[in-house]
């Protein structure tokens, strides 16, 4: 059995006869009984499955096995499982997928860290933007706020106006942003699938989206704290003095 990419590159179909030659100069003729697709281009273009006895004869292993690969369900417990295997077979070399892909894992960790940093600074910029808008609103509406406080409105009620405004802005903006993001992802998937360029799937998790909406709303409420304190510090008597 050969991979789909290899079959397409060499124009091989089921039932074709191929010759395999090793780096040591050994060769053999084989019939292709099937074509597999692991949805991984590297595997589909380089892996071949055959009977173990014929492969041992092709590589002159005399009944030996050069390597055994195992697949486990708990992929992130591979280090623990490999240690147990090492204890049972101390003379064998045991490697985990983390060891073989150390550079890739390091790159993915760096990418994840940079992604979190970008998200943090975007959230910070949005928070400062909301804070500045509400602060300007507090200055522009200072006369109205003093009049309301002079008419008996409590200080806490005047401050609560800006907290509610910040919560509404954060909640509405995060919901609209999430909907736009999901819509763009769907359009990207449709466009990529129609062109055949999409080799991976993008999943939108409701729990993650809800968490982001909550964080954005809390950040907006935090941004409204300064304008709320500004409104609370306004003195009603000034509007009477200044007319």
N, C-alpha and C positions, 0 to 999 in steps of 0.2 A: 504494500500500500504506500502511495506517495501523497505528498501534500498538494493542495489545490493550486497554489501559486507555481510550484515546480512543474505540475502537469500543464498549466497554461503556458509557461515559458518554453517548455520543450515540446508543446503540442502532443502530449501523451494522453491517451484515452484508456478506459478499462479494456483489458484484453491485449494491450500493446506489449511487445517484447522489448526489454531494455537490457543494456549491458552496464554493469557497475564495475568500476575499476578503483581499487584502493591506492593509497599513496605508496604502499610497498610493491605495487605492480601486480597484485592479484586481481583477477577479474572473474566475473560470473554472469550468466544470462538468466534473467528472471522475467516472469509474466506478471503484469500489473493486474491485480485482482480487485482493486478498489482505490478510490481517491477520497481522502479525508479533508475536513476543514475545521480547524481549531479556532478560527476567527483571530488568528495571530499570524501575521505575514512572515515573521522570522521562522516560526515553526513550519508553516505551510510551504516554505521555500527551501527548507534544508533537512527536514526529518523524513526518514523512511522506516516503515515497519516491515519486518520479515520474520520468518521462522527462525527461532534461536539457533537451531542446529546448522542451518544453512549460513547464518551470519558468523557462527564460530568457525565454520570451514572457510568462509571467505576471508576472514581476518587471521586464520591459522592460530586460533586460541586454544586448540586441543581440549575443548570442553570447558574452558574457563570463562569467567564473566569479568569484564573490565570495570563495570559500573552498574550500580542499582539506584534507581530514582524512586522516591516515595512521595505520595501526595497525601496530605493530612487535612482534616476539616478545620482545625484550630491553627490557622497559618501563623499567628503571632505567638504560638507556644512552641515553635520549632526548635528554639534554643534548649528548652527544657527537655523536649523529646529527644533531641540529638545527644544530650548529655546522658540520658538513660541508655541509649544505644551504645555510646562510647563505653559505659561501664560494663555492658555485656560483651562488647567486641572491642577490646582496647587496641588490638593490632590493626584495625581498619581505620582509614581516613574518613571521618564523618564531616560533611559540610552542609550548612543550611542555606536556604535561599537568600538570607540576609548577607551571608559571607560572600556568596557569588555575585551579589548585586549591591555591594557596599557603596560604590560610587553613585549608582542610581538612587539608592535610599538617601544618601547625603544630598543629592540634587533635589529630591522630592521634599526633604525636610527644609532645605533652604528656600525652595519655592513656597512651601506652606508658611514659613516665617515671614517672607516678604509679602505674601498675600494678606496675612493678619496685620502687618504694619500698614499696608495700603488701606485696608478697611478701617483701621483705627484713625488714620489721618483724614480719611474721607468723612468719618463720623464726627471728628473734631471740627473740621471745616463747616459741616452742616450745622453743628451745635453753635458755633460762633456766629454763623449767619443768622440763625433764628434768634440768638441772644441780641444781636445788633438791631434786628428788625423790631423786636419787642421793646428794646431800650429806647429806640427812636419814637415808637408809639407811646411809651410812657412819658417822654418829654413833650410830645405834641399834645397829648391828652391830659397834661398835668392840671390845666385850669379846670377841665370837666371833673377830674378826680377830686380836686379840692372842693368844688361845689357840692359833689355828692357826699363828701365827708362832712362838709358844713351842714348839710341837710340831715345828717344822722347816720350815714352809711358807716359801718364799722371798718376799721383798718384792715381786718382780716378779709372782709368781703372785697375791698378794693384790690388787695394783693391776689386774691383768688381769681380775679378776672384774668390776669396775665398767666397764671398757672393753667387755667382752663384753656386759654388761647394757645399756649405752648403745647398742651396735650393734644388739642385738636389738630394743630399743624403737624405734629409728629406722627399721630395715628393716621391722619388722612394721607400725608405724604408717603409714609412707609407702605401703606396698602396700595396706593396708586403705583408706587415704584415697584412693588412686588409683582403686581399685575402686568406692568410693562415688561419687566424682566422675564416673566414666564412666557409672555407673548413673543418676545424676541427669541427665546430659546426654541419655542415651537416653530417659528419661522425658519430659524437656522437649521433645525432638524429636517424640516420639509424640503428646504432648498438643497441641503447636502445629500439627502436620500435620493432626490430626483436626479442629482448630478453624479451620484455614486461615489462621493468623496468622503462620506462619514464612515469612519471605521470604529467608532465607539459611541456609546449611548450616554445621554445626559439625563440624570434623574433629578426631579424637583421634589424634595421632601417637605411635607407640610409642617412637620415639627421644626425644621430649620427655618423655614419662612416665618413661622409664628414667633420663634425666638428673636429673629432679626427685627420683626415689627415691635415686639415688646422693648428690646434694647433701644431702638430708635425713639419710641415714645417716651421712655424714661429719660433719655438724653435731651429730648426737647423740653420736658418738664424741668430738668436741671438747668437748661439754658434760660428758662423763664424766671428763675429764682432772683437774678439780679434786677430785672425790671419790676418784679413783685416787691422787692425790698425798696426800690426807688419809689414806687407808688405808696408804700406804707410810710415812708419818711416825709411825705408831703404834708405841710401844715395848712389846715383850712383857713386860718386867720389871714394868710397872705393874699388870698383872693379878695378878701374884704378890704384889706389895705390898698391893694393895687387896682381895685375896681374890676 
